[in-house]
Amino acid sequence: MYLKTLSLYNFRKFAEREDSSPGLTVHFNKNLNLIVGENDSGKTAIIDAIRYLLGSLSDDYEKITMEDFYCINKDEFAKSFIIEGIFTDLNEKEAGIFLEWLSFDADNEYQLRVILKAERKTNENGKEYIDKKILAGEVNCELRLNSQARDLLKTTYLKPLRDANSELKPGFRSRLVNILKAHPIFQSGESNELVQVMKEANTKIEKFFQKEYTKGHSLIKDIENVLSDFYDNTDLKKSKAKFNVSKNDLTSILRRLSLNTEEINLGLGNQNLLFIATEMLLLNRVC
């Protein structure tokens, strides 16, 4: 199966037309597709619409914002938008998986229609929020697409290459974490070995800083002595401290990792290739 058409209704710069037809409909080829256009012509909107509709294998959180709604004028935005994708060329196995959401095209062939509907609403406290629904099925007969079915539609998304360098750095929002956690080595229980390595490393680091450089003094004791001045006698246990590299759970360990080549002072182009290589791990996992 492949995504045959993508239609946008009131999504970003593509307003729904007066006859209720989409502001933009993109027709895709079965294999390779290239999107070419001038700046601000809507190329990014097409890519982001696919991401919002299908999600990504690395499970990035895609937050819908006010700027995703068509701007009617400077201070007024559309109340809702719809992204619609039509999948075609389903084989029998795929048709069986999506059976309850299937319909038929003009040639009486299977097709899967998936839509994302985002609507601006106001709660009881008067605060506006965005209600997001992923549905599938024929027009006016849509049903919610369950999480298992949605997982089968997820895509591999390569972020803009200008961001590649930051994506491989350690941190709470590191994309490298999601890529690595999806790899079979961590799906098969091998993570226990990495966790054990980190436990041993933390133990050695802790002992290193406990070494006395003069009698009765170590670096960690010096820190604790200063801390103890901030607490009374009943709270002295709060002044206890220790050094470690990471907590001993897999996610915390992976958040500390960065990925670099063995060469130094490489340009952005090489960093881009390294980033693409890691992203391809996700695609290979599916294939």
VEXVEXTI-928371 format. One line per 5 residues: number of its first residue (from 1); their letters; for each residue y, x, z of N, C-alpha, C, CB. Coordinates in steps of 0.2 Angstrom, whole numbers, padded with zeros to 4 digits. Glycine has a CB too. Layout:
N
NUM) a) Y/X/Z/Y/X/Z/Y/X/Z/Y/X/Z ~ ...
//
This chain:
287
1) mylkt) -0006/0004/0000/0000/0000/0000/0006/0004/0000/0000/-0005/0006 ~ 0012/0002/-0002/0018/0005/-0002/0024/0000/-0002/0019/0010/-0009 ~ 0029/0003/0000/0035/-0001/0001/0038/-0002/-0006/0041/0002/0006 ~ 0038/-0008/-0009/0040/-0010/-0015/0048/-0011/-0016/0036/-0016/-0018 ~ 0050/-0015/-0011/0057/-0017/-0011/0060/-0017/-0004/0059/-0024/-0014
6) lslyn) 0066/-0015/-0003/0070/-0015/0003/0076/-0019/0002/0071/-0008/0006 ~ 0078/-0025/0006/0083/-0029/0005/0088/-0029/0012/0081/-0036/0003 ~ 0094/-0028/0011/0099/-0028/0017/0103/-0034/0017/0102/-0021/0017 ~ 0104/-0037/0022/0108/-0043/0023/0113/-0042/0029/0104/-0050/0024 ~ 0119/-0041/0027/0124/-0039/0032/0123/-0033/0036/0125/-0045/0037
11) frkfa) 0119/-0028/0033/0118/-0022/0037/0123/-0017/0034/0111/-0019/0035 ~ 0127/-0014/0039/0132/-0009/0037/0137/-0012/0032/0129/-0003/0036 ~ 0138/-0008/0026/0142/-0010/0021/0140/-0015/0016/0145/-0004/0017 ~ 0134/-0018/0017/0131/-0022/0012/0131/-0029/0015/0123/-0020/0011 ~ 0136/-0033/0013/0137/-0040/0016/0132/-0045/0012/0144/-0042/0015
16) ereds) 0129/-0050/0016/0125/-0055/0012/0130/-0059/0007/0122/-0060/0018 ~ 0127/-0060/0002/0131/-0064/-0004/0132/-0071/-0002/0128/-0063/-0011 ~ 0137/-0074/-0006/0138/-0081/-0004/0132/-0086/-0006/0144/-0083/-0009 ~ 0128/-0084/-0010/0122/-0088/-0012/0116/-0086/-0007/0120/-0087/-0019 ~ 0118/-0082/-0002/0113/-0080/0003/0108/-0075/0001/0109/-0086/0006
21) spglt) 0109/-0072/-0005/0105/-0066/-0007/0107/-0060/-0004/0106/-0066/-0015 ~ 0103/-0055/-0004/0105/-0049/0000/0110/-0045/-0003/0099/-0044/0000 ~ 0114/-0041/0001/0119/-0037/-0002/0117/-0031/-0006/0124/-0034/0004 ~ 0111/-0029/-0004/0108/-0024/-0008/0100/-0025/-0008/0110/-0017/-0005 ~ 0097/-0024/-0014/0090/-0023/-0014/0088/-0017/-0018/0087/-0030/-0018
26) vhfnk) 0084/-0013/-0015/0082/-0007/-0018/0074/-0007/-0020/0082/-0001/-0013 ~ 0073/-0005/-0026/0066/-0006/-0029/0063/0001/-0029/0066/-0009/-0036 ~ 0058/0002/-0026/0055/0009/-0025/0049/0010/-0030/0052/0010/-0018 ~ 0048/0016/-0032/0042/0018/-0036/0036/0019/-0031/0043/0024/-0040 ~ 0030/0019/-0034/0024/0020/-0029/0023/0027/-0026/0018/0018/-0033
31) nlnli) 0026/0032/-0030/0025/0038/-0028/0031/0041/-0025/0022/0043/-0033 ~ 0035/0045/-0029/0041/0049/-0027/0047/0045/-0029/0041/0056/-0031 ~ 0052/0045/-0024/0058/0041/-0025/0064/0046/-0023/0058/0035/-0021 ~ 0069/0046/-0027/0075/0050/-0025/0081/0045/-0025/0076/0056/-0030 ~ 0085/0046/-0019/0091/0042/-0019/0097/0047/-0020/0091/0039/-0012
36) vgend) 0101/0045/-0025/0106/0049/-0027/0113/0045/-0027/0105/0053/-0033 ~ 0118/0048/-0024/0124/0044/-0025/0130/0048/-0022/0124/0037/-0021 ~ 0136/0045/-0023/0142/0048/-0020/0142/0047/-0012/0148/0045/-0023 ~ 0147/0051/-0009/0148/0050/-0002/0150/0043/0000/0153/0055/0001 ~ 0147/0040/0005/0149/0034/0008/0146/0028/0003/0156/0033/0009
41) sgkta) 0141/0030/-0001/0139/0025/-0006/0133/0021/-0003/0137/0028/-0013 ~ 0131/0023/0003/0125/0019/0006/0119/0022/0006/0125/0012/0003 ~ 0118/0029/0005/0112/0032/0005/0109/0032/0012/0112/0039/0002 ~ 0113/0034/0016/0110/0035/0023/0108/0028/0026/0116/0038/0028 ~ 0112/0023/0024/0110/0016/0026/0103/0014/0024/0116/0011/0024
46) iidai) 0102/0016/0018/0095/0014/0015/0089/0018/0020/0094/0016/0008 ~ 0091/0024/0021/0086/0028/0025/0085/0025/0032/0088/0035/0025 ~ 0091/0024/0035/0091/0021/0042/0088/0014/0042/0098/0021/0045 ~ 0089/0010/0037/0086/0004/0037/0078/0004/0037/0088/0000/0031 ~ 0076/0009/0034/0068/0010/0034/0066/0012/0041/0066/0015/0028
51) ryllg) 0070/0017/0044/0068/0019/0050/0068/0013/0055/0073/0024/0053 ~ 0073/0009/0055/0074/0003/0060/0068/-0001/0059/0081/0000/0059 ~ 0067/-0003/0053/0062/-0008/0051/0054/-0005/0053/0062/-0009/0044 ~ 0053/0001/0051/0046/0003/0052/0045/0008/0058/0044/0007/0046 ~ 0050/0011/0061/0049/0016/0066/0046/0022/0063/0044/0013/0071
56) slsdd) 0046/0027/0068/0044/0034/0066/0038/0036/0070/0049/0039/0066 ~ 0034/0041/0067/0028/0043/0071/0029/0047/0077/0024/0047/0066 ~ 0035/0050/0077/0037/0053/0083/0040/0049/0089/0042/0059/0082 ~ 0040/0042/0087/0043/0037/0092/0050/0038/0094/0038/0037/0098 ~ 0054/0040/0090/0061/0041/0092/0064/0034/0093/0065/0044/0086
61) yekit) 0068/0034/0098/0071/0027/0100/0077/0026/0095/0074/0028/0107 ~ 0077/0021/0092/0082/0019/0087/0086/0013/0090/0079/0017/0080 ~ 0092/0015/0092/0097/0010/0095/0101/0007/0090/0101/0014/0101 ~ 0101/0001/0090/0106/-0003/0086/0112/-0003/0089/0103/-0010/0084 ~ 0118/-0002/0085/0124/-0002/0088/0129/-0007/0084/0128/0005/0088
66) medfy) 0135/-0009/0086/0139/-0013/0083/0141/-0011/0076/0146/-0014/0087 ~ 0141/-0004/0075/0142/-0002/0068/0137/-0003/0063/0144/0006/0069 ~ 0131/-0005/0065/0126/-0007/0061/0127/-0014/0057/0119/-0007/0064 ~ 0131/-0018/0061/0133/-0025/0058/0139/-0024/0053/0135/-0030/0064 ~ 0138/-0028/0048/0143/-0028/0042/0150/-0030/0046/0142/-0033/0037
71) cinkd) 0155/-0026/0044/0162/-0027/0047/0166/-0031/0042/0165/-0020/0047 ~ 0167/-0037/0044/0171/-0042/0040/0178/-0040/0039/0170/-0049/0044 ~ 0181/-0038/0045/0188/-0035/0045/0188/-0030/0051/0193/-0040/0045 ~ 0194/-0027/0052/0194/-0022/0057/0191/-0024/0064/0202/-0020/0058 ~ 0192/-0030/0066/0190/-0032/0073/0184/-0037/0073/0196/-0034/0077
76) efaks) 0181/-0038/0067/0176/-0044/0067/0170/-0041/0063/0179/-0050/0063 ~ 0164/-0042/0067/0158/-0040/0064/0153/-0046/0063/0155/-0035/0068 ~ 0149/-0046/0058/0144/-0051/0057/0140/-0052/0064/0139/-0049/0051 ~ 0138/-0058/0065/0134/-0060/0071/0127/-0057/0070/0134/-0067/0072 ~ 0124/-0056/0064/0117/-0054/0064/0116/-0050/0057/0112/-0060/0064
81) fiieg) 0111/-0046/0057/0109/-0043/0050/0101/-0044/0050/0112/-0036/0050 ~ 0099/-0043/0044/0092/-0043/0042/0090/-0037/0037/0090/-0050/0039 ~ 0085/-0034/0039/0082/-0029/0035/0075/-0031/0033/0082/-0022/0038 ~ 0074/-0032/0026/0068/-0035/0024/0064/-0030/0019/0069/-0041/0020 ~ 0058/-0029/0021/0054/-0024/0017/0048/-0028/0014/0051/-0018/0021
86) iftdl) 0046/-0027/0008/0040/-0030/0004/0035/-0024/0003/0042/-0034/-0002 ~ 0029/-0025/0005/0024/-0020/0004/0019/-0023/-0001/0020/-0018/0010 ~ 0017/-0019/-0006/0012/-0022/-0011/0007/-0017/-0012/0016/-0023/-0017 ~ 0002/-0018/-0016/-0004/-0014/-0018/-0008/-0013/-0012/-0001/-0007/-0021 ~ -0009/-0018/-0008/-0014/-0017/-0002/-0021/-0017/-0005/-0012/-0023/0003
91) nekea) -0025/-0013/-0002/-0032/-0013/-0003/-0035/-0018/0002/-0035/-0006/-0002 ~ -0042/-0019/0001/-0045/-0024/0005/-0045/-0022/0013/-0052/-0025/0003 ~ -0045/-0016/0015/-0045/-0014/0022/-0038/-0016/0025/-0047/-0007/0023 ~ -0033/-0014/0021/-0026/-0015/0023/-0025/-0023/0023/-0021/-0012/0018 ~ -0027/-0026/0019/-0026/-0034/0019/-0030/-0037/0025/-0029/-0037/0012
96) gifle) -0035/-0034/0027/-0039/-0036/0033/-0035/-0035/0039/-0046/-0033/0033 ~ -0032/-0029/0039/-0028/-0028/0045/-0022/-0032/0046/-0026/-0020/0045 ~ -0019/-0034/0041/-0012/-0038/0041/-0014/-0045/0039/-0007/-0035/0037 ~ -0020/-0047/0039/-0022/-0054/0037/-0017/-0060/0039/-0029/-0055/0039 ~ -0016/-0060/0045/-0012/-0066/0048/-0005/-0066/0045/-0012/-0066/0055
101) wlsfd) -0002/-0060/0042/0005/-0060/0040/0005/-0060/0032/0008/-0054/0043 ~ 0000/-0060/0029/0000/-0059/0022/0002/-0065/0018/-0007/-0057/0019 ~ 0005/-0064/0012/0007/-0069/0007/0005/-0066/0000/0015/-0071/0008 ~ 0007/-0070/-0005/0005/-0068/-0012/0011/-0067/-0016/0000/-0072/-0015 ~ 0011/-0062/-0021/0017/-0062/-0025/0016/-0066/-0031/0018/-0054/-0027
106) adney) 0020/-0065/-0036/0020/-0070/-0042/0014/-0068/-0046/0026/-0068/-0047 ~ 0011/-0063/-0046/0004/-0061/-0049/-0002/-0063/-0045/0004/-0054/-0051 ~ -0001/-0066/-0039/-0006/-0068/-0035/-0010/-0062/-0032/-0011/-0072/-0039 ~ -0006/-0057/-0031/-0008/-0051/-0027/-0006/-0051/-0020/-0006/-0045/-0031 ~ -0009/-0048/-0015/-0007/-0047/-0009/0000/-0044/-0008/-0012/-0044/-0004
111) qlrvi) 0004/-0047/-0003/0010/-0043/-0002/0011/-0044/0006/0016/-0046/-0006 ~ 0014/-0040/0009/0016/-0040/0016/0024/-0040/0016/0013/-0034/0020 ~ 0027/-0045/0019/0034/-0045/0020/0035/-0044/0028/0037/-0052/0018 ~ 0039/-0039/0029/0041/-0037/0036/0049/-0037/0036/0039/-0030/0038 ~ 0051/-0040/0042/0059/-0041/0043/0060/-0039/0050/0061/-0048/0041
116) lkaer) 0066/-0036/0050/0069/-0034/0056/0076/-0039/0057/0071/-0027/0057 ~ 0076/-0043/0062/0082/-0047/0063/0085/-0045/0069/0080/-0054/0063 ~ 0092/-0043/0069/0096/-0041/0074/0101/-0046/0075/0098/-0034/0074 ~ 0102/-0048/0081/0107/-0054/0082/0111/-0052/0089/0104/-0061/0083 ~ 0118/-0053/0088/0122/-0052/0094/0122/-0058/0098/0129/-0050/0091
121) ktnen) 0121/-0057/0104/0121/-0063/0109/0124/-0061/0115/0113/-0065/0111 ~ 0126/-0066/0119/0129/-0066/0126/0125/-0068/0131/0136/-0069/0125 ~ 0124/-0064/0137/0120/-0067/0142/0124/-0071/0147/0117/-0061/0146 ~ 0121/-0073/0152/0124/-0078/0157/0130/-0075/0160/0119/-0080/0162 ~ 0130/-0068/0161/0136/-0065/0164/0142/-0063/0159/0134/-0059/0167
126) gkeyi) 0141/-0066/0153/0146/-0065/0148/0146/-0058/0145/0153/-0066/0151 ~ 0140/-0054/0146/0140/-0048/0143/0136/-0048/0136/0136/-0043/0147 ~ 0139/-0045/0131/0136/-0046/0124/0130/-0041/0124/0141/-0044/0119 ~ 0124/-0042/0121/0119/-0038/0119/0116/-0039/0113/0113/-0039/0125 ~ 0112/-0035/0110/0109/-0036/0104/0101/-0037/0104/0110/-0029/0099
131) dkkil) 0099/-0043/0102/0092/-0045/0102/0089/-0043/0095/0092/-0053/0103 ~ 0084/-0039/0096/0080/-0037/0090/0073/-0039/0090/0080/-0029/0090 ~ 0071/-0042/0084/0064/-0044/0083/0061/-0041/0076/0065/-0052/0082 ~ 0055/-0039/0077/0051/-0037/0071/0046/-0043/0069/0048/-0030/0072 ~ 0047/-0046/0063/0043/-0051/0061/0040/-0050/0054/0047/-0058/0061
136) agevn) 0035/-0054/0053/0031/-0053/0046/0029/-0059/0044/0026/-0047/0047 ~ 0028/-0060/0037/0025/-0066/0035/0030/-0069/0029/0024/-0072/0040 ~ 0028/-0075/0027/0032/-0078/0021/0038/-0081/0024/0028/-0084/0018 ~ 0043/-0082/0020/0050/-0085/0022/0049/-0091/0026/0055/-0086/0017 ~ 0052/-0092/0032/0052/-0097/0037/0045/-0098/0040/0054/-0104/0033
141) celrl) 0041/-0094/0039/0034/-0094/0042/0032/-0088/0046/0028/-0096/0037 ~ 0038/-0084/0048/0037/-0077/0050/0034/-0078/0057/0043/-0073/0051 ~ 0029/-0073/0059/0027/-0072/0066/0028/-0065/0068/0019/-0073/0066 ~ 0028/-0064/0075/0030/-0057/0077/0024/-0053/0075/0030/-0058/0085 ~ 0026/-0047/0073/0021/-0041/0071/0020/-0038/0078/0024/-0037/0066
146) nsqar) 0013/-0038/0080/0011/-0035/0086/0012/-0027/0085/0004/-0037/0088 ~ 0011/-0024/0091/0012/-0017/0092/0007/-0013/0088/0012/-0014/0099 ~ 0001/-0015/0088/-0005/-0012/0084/-0003/-0011/0077/-0011/-0015/0086 ~ -0001/-0017/0074/0001/-0017/0067/0007/-0013/0065/0002/-0025/0065 ~ 0012/-0013/0070/0018/-0009/0069/0016/-0002/0069/0023/-0011/0074
151) dllkt) 0011/0000/0073/0010/0007/0073/0007/0010/0066/0004/0009/0078 ~ 0004/0005/0062/0001/0007/0056/0006/0008/0050/-0004/0002/0054 ~ 0012/0005/0052/0018/0005/0047/0023/0011/0048/0021/-0001/0047 ~ 0022/0015/0054/0026/0020/0056/0027/0025/0050/0025/0023/0062 ~ 0033/0028/0050/0034/0033/0044/0035/0040/0048/0040/0031/0040
156) tylkp) 0035/0045/0043/0037/0052/0045/0044/0053/0043/0032/0057/0042 ~ 0048/0054/0048/0056/0055/0046/0058/0062/0047/0060/0050/0050 ~ 0061/0065/0042/0064/0072/0043/0071/0071/0044/0063/0076/0037 ~ 0074/0073/0050/0081/0072/0051/0085/0076/0047/0082/0074/0059 ~ 0092/0075/0046/0096/0079/0042/0095/0086/0044/0103/0077/0042
161) lrdan) 0094/0090/0039/0093/0097/0040/0098/0101/0044/0092/0101/0033 ~ 0104/0098/0044/0110/0102/0048/0108/0101/0055/0116/0099/0046 ~ 0104/0097/0057/0102/0096/0064/0096/0099/0066/0101/0088/0066 ~ 0092/0103/0061/0086/0106/0062/0086/0111/0068/0083/0109/0056 ~ 0091/0115/0068/0091/0120/0073/0090/0117/0080/0097/0125/0073
166) selkp) 0095/0112/0082/0095/0109/0088/0088/0105/0090/0101/0104/0089 ~ 0085/0103/0085/0079/0099/0086/0073/0103/0089/0077/0096/0080 ~ 0073/0110/0088/0068/0114/0090/0070/0117/0097/0067/0119/0085 ~ 0075/0116/0100/0077/0119/0106/0074/0115/0112/0085/0119/0107 ~ 0073/0118/0118/0071/0114/0124/0076/0109/0126/0069/0119/0129
171) gfrsr) 0073/0104/0130/0078/0100/0133/0075/0093/0134/0084/0099/0129 ~ 0078/0088/0137/0076/0082/0139/0075/0078/0132/0081/0078/0143 ~ 0079/0079/0127/0079/0075/0121/0075/0079/0115/0086/0073/0119 ~ 0072/0084/0117/0069/0088/0112/0064/0084/0108/0065/0094/0115 ~ 0065/0085/0101/0060/0081/0097/0054/0085/0096/0063/0081/0090
176) lvnil) 0054/0091/0098/0048/0095/0098/0042/0092/0102/0049/0102/0099 ~ 0045/0090/0108/0040/0087/0113/0036/0081/0110/0044/0084/0119 ~ 0039/0077/0106/0035/0071/0103/0031/0073/0098/0040/0066/0100 ~ 0033/0078/0094/0029/0081/0088/0022/0084/0091/0033/0086/0084 ~ 0023/0088/0097/0017/0092/0099/0013/0087/0103/0020/0097/0104
181) kahpi) 0015/0082/0107/0011/0077/0110/0007/0073/0105/0015/0073/0114 ~ 0009/0072/0099/0005/0068/0094/0000/0073/0091/0010/0066/0089 ~ 0000/0079/0092/-0005/0083/0089/-0012/0082/0092/-0003/0091/0089 ~ -0017/0083/0088/-0024/0082/0091/-0026/0086/0097/-0029/0083/0086 ~ -0023/0092/0097/-0025/0097/0103/-0023/0094/0110/-0021/0104/0102
186) fqsge) -0018/0090/0110/-0016/0086/0116/-0019/0079/0117/-0008/0086/0117 ~ -0021/0077/0111/-0025/0070/0112/-0032/0071/0114/-0025/0067/0105 ~ -0035/0077/0114/-0042/0078/0115/-0043/0081/0122/-0045/0083/0110 ~ -0038/0081/0126/-0038/0084/0133/-0037/0091/0134/-0045/0082/0136 ~ -0035/0095/0129/-0034/0102/0130/-0028/0103/0134/-0033/0105/0123
191) snelv) -0024/0098/0135/-0017/0099/0139/-0019/0102/0146/-0014/0092/0139 ~ -0025/0100/0148/-0027/0103/0155/-0026/0110/0156/-0034/0100/0157 ~ -0028/0114/0150/-0028/0121/0150/-0021/0123/0151/-0031/0124/0144 ~ -0016/0120/0147/-0009/0122/0147/-0006/0121/0154/-0005/0118/0142 ~ -0008/0115/0157/-0005/0113/0163/-0008/0118/0169/-0008/0106/0166
196) qvmke) -0014/0121/0168/-0016/0126/0173/-0013/0132/0172/-0024/0127/0172 ~ -0011/0134/0165/-0007/0140/0164/-0001/0140/0168/-0007/0141/0157 ~ 0003/0134/0167/0009/0133/0170/0009/0134/0178/0013/0127/0168 ~ 0004/0131/0181/0003/0131/0188/0002/0138/0190/-0003/0127/0190 ~ -0002/0142/0187/-0003/0149/0188/0004/0153/0188/-0008/0153/0184
201) antki) 0008/0152/0182/0014/0155/0181/0019/0153/0187/0017/0153/0174 ~ 0019/0147/0189/0024/0145/0194/0022/0148/0201/0024/0137/0195 ~ 0016/0149/0202/0013/0152/0208/0016/0160/0208/0006/0152/0209 ~ 0015/0163/0203/0017/0170/0202/0024/0171/0203/0014/0173/0195 ~ 0028/0167/0199/0035/0167/0200/0038/0166/0207/0038/0162/0195
206) ekffq) 0035/0161/0210/0036/0159/0217/0035/0165/0222/0033/0153/0220 ~ 0029/0169/0221/0028/0174/0225/0033/0180/0223/0021/0177/0224 ~ 0035/0181/0217/0039/0186/0215/0046/0186/0219/0041/0186/0208 ~ 0049/0180/0220/0055/0179/0223/0054/0179/0230/0058/0172/0220 ~ 0048/0178/0233/0047/0179/0240/0046/0186/0243/0041/0175/0242
211) keytk) 0046/0191/0238/0045/0198/0240/0051/0200/0244/0044/0202/0234 ~ 0050/0204/0249/0056/0206/0253/0059/0213/0250/0054/0208/0260 ~ 0065/0213/0248/0068/0219/0245/0070/0223/0251/0074/0217/0241 ~ 0072/0221/0257/0072/0224/0263/0069/0220/0268/0080/0226/0265 ~ 0068/0223/0274/0064/0220/0279/0067/0213/0281/0063/0224/0285
216) ghsli) 0064/0208/0281/0066/0201/0283/0071/0198/0278/0070/0202/0289 ~ 0071/0201/0272/0076/0198/0267/0072/0198/0260/0082/0202/0266 ~ 0072/0192/0257/0070/0191/0250/0075/0187/0247/0063/0188/0250 ~ 0075/0186/0240/0080/0182/0237/0080/0175/0239/0079/0183/0229 ~ 0074/0172/0239/0073/0165/0241/0075/0164/0248/0066/0163/0240
221) kdien) 0074/0169/0253/0076/0168/0260/0084/0168/0260/0073/0174/0264 ~ 0087/0173/0256/0094/0173/0256/0097/0166/0254/0096/0178/0251 ~ 0094/0163/0249/0096/0156/0247/0095/0151/0253/0093/0154/0241 ~ 0090/0151/0256/0088/0147/0261/0093/0148/0267/0081/0147/0263 ~ 0094/0154/0269/0099/0155/0274/0106/0152/0273/0100/0163/0275
226) vlsdf) 0108/0152/0267/0115/0149/0265/0114/0142/0265/0117/0152/0258 ~ 0109/0139/0263/0108/0132/0263/0107/0129/0270/0101/0130/0259 ~ 0104/0133/0274/0103/0130/0281/0110/0129/0285/0099/0135/0285 ~ 0115/0132/0283/0122/0131/0286/0124/0124/0284/0126/0137/0283 ~ 0122/0121/0279/0124/0115/0277/0121/0109/0281/0123/0114/0270
231) ydntd) 0115/0110/0285/0111/0105/0288/0111/0106/0295/0104/0105/0285 ~ 0110/0101/0299/0109/0102/0306/0101/0103/0307/0111/0096/0310 ~ 0100/0104/0314/0093/0107/0315/0087/0102/0313/0092/0108/0323 ~ 0089/0095/0313/0084/0090/0311/0083/0090/0304/0087/0083/0314 ~ 0087/0093/0300/0087/0093/0292/0085/0099/0289/0093/0090/0289
236) lkksk) 0083/0104/0293/0083/0111/0291/0077/0111/0285/0081/0116/0296 ~ 0073/0107/0285/0067/0107/0280/0070/0106/0273/0062/0102/0281 ~ 0076/0103/0273/0080/0102/0266/0082/0108/0263/0085/0097/0267 ~ 0083/0113/0267/0085/0120/0265/0080/0124/0262/0088/0124/0271 ~ 0074/0122/0262/0068/0125/0259/0069/0125/0251/0061/0123/0261
241) akfnv) 0068/0130/0248/0068/0130/0240/0063/0135/0237/0075/0133/0238 ~ 0062/0134/0231/0057/0139/0227/0059/0139/0220/0050/0136/0228 ~ 0057/0144/0217/0058/0145/0209/0052/0143/0206/0060/0152/0208 ~ 0053/0139/0200/0047/0138/0196/0050/0137/0189/0043/0131/0198 ~ 0046/0137/0184/0048/0137/0177/0048/0130/0175/0043/0141/0172
246) skndl) 0044/0126/0177/0043/0119/0175/0039/0115/0180/0040/0118/0168 ~ 0039/0108/0180/0035/0104/0184/0028/0105/0180/0037/0097/0184 ~ 0023/0103/0184/0016/0104/0181/0013/0098/0177/0011/0106/0187 ~ 0017/0094/0174/0014/0089/0170/0016/0091/0162/0017/0082/0171 ~ 0012/0088/0158/0013/0090/0151/0020/0089/0148/0008/0087/0147
251) tsilr) 0023/0083/0149/0029/0082/0146/0034/0087/0148/0031/0075/0148 ~ 0034/0088/0155/0039/0093/0158/0038/0100/0155/0039/0093/0165 ~ 0032/0102/0154/0031/0109/0151/0033/0109/0144/0023/0110/0151 ~ 0032/0104/0140/0034/0104/0133/0041/0104/0132/0031/0098/0129 ~ 0045/0101/0137/0052/0100/0136/0055/0107/0138/0055/0096/0142
256) rlsln) 0051/0112/0140/0054/0119/0141/0053/0123/0135/0051/0122/0148 ~ 0049/0121/0131/0047/0125/0125/0053/0125/0119/0041/0123/0122 ~ 0054/0131/0116/0057/0131/0110/0053/0134/0105/0064/0135/0111 ~ 0054/0133/0098/0050/0136/0093/0054/0140/0089/0047/0130/0089 ~ 0052/0146/0088/0056/0151/0083/0051/0155/0080/0060/0156/0088
261) teein) 0053/0158/0074/0049/0163/0070/0049/0169/0074/0051/0163/0063 ~ 0045/0174/0072/0044/0180/0075/0050/0185/0073/0038/0184/0074 ~ 0053/0183/0067/0059/0187/0065/0065/0185/0069/0060/0186/0057 ~ 0070/0189/0069/0076/0187/0072/0082/0186/0067/0078/0192/0078 ~ 0087/0183/0069/0093/0182/0065/0092/0179/0058/0097/0189/0064
266) lglgn) 0087/0174/0058/0086/0171/0052/0092/0165/0051/0079/0168/0052 ~ 0093/0164/0045/0098/0159/0043/0095/0152/0044/0100/0159/0036 ~ 0100/0147/0043/0098/0140/0044/0093/0137/0039/0105/0135/0043 ~ 0093/0140/0034/0087/0138/0029/0080/0139/0032/0088/0142/0022 ~ 0079/0145/0035/0073/0146/0038/0071/0142/0044/0072/0154/0040
271) qnllf) 0077/0140/0048/0076/0136/0053/0074/0129/0050/0082/0135/0057 ~ 0077/0127/0045/0075/0120/0042/0068/0120/0040/0079/0119/0035 ~ 0065/0126/0037/0058/0126/0035/0054/0125/0041/0057/0132/0031 ~ 0055/0129/0046/0051/0128/0052/0051/0121/0055/0054/0133/0057 ~ 0057/0118/0055/0057/0111/0057/0053/0106/0053/0065/0109/0057
276) iatem) 0054/0107/0046/0050/0103/0042/0042/0104/0043/0051/0105/0034 ~ 0040/0111/0044/0033/0112/0046/0031/0108/0052/0032/0120/0047 ~ 0035/0108/0057/0033/0104/0063/0032/0097/0062/0037/0106/0069 ~ 0037/0094/0058/0037/0087/0056/0031/0085/0052/0043/0085/0052 ~ 0028/0090/0048/0023/0089/0044/0016/0088/0048/0022/0094/0038
281) lllnr) 0016/0091/0054/0011/0090/0058/0009/0082/0059/0012/0093/0065 ~ 0015/0078/0060/0014/0071/0061/0011/0068/0055/0021/0068/0063 ~ 0013/0070/0049/0011/0067/0043/0003/0069/0042/0015/0069/0037 ~ 0002/0075/0043/-0005/0077/0042/-0010/0073/0047/-0006/0085/0044 ~ -0007/0072/0053/-0012/0068/0058/-0014/0061/0055/-0008/0067/0065
286) vc) -0009/0058/0051/-0011/0052/0049/-0015/0052/0043/-0004/0048/0047 ~ -0014/0057/0038/-0018/0058/0032/-0025/0061/0034/-0014/0063/0027
//
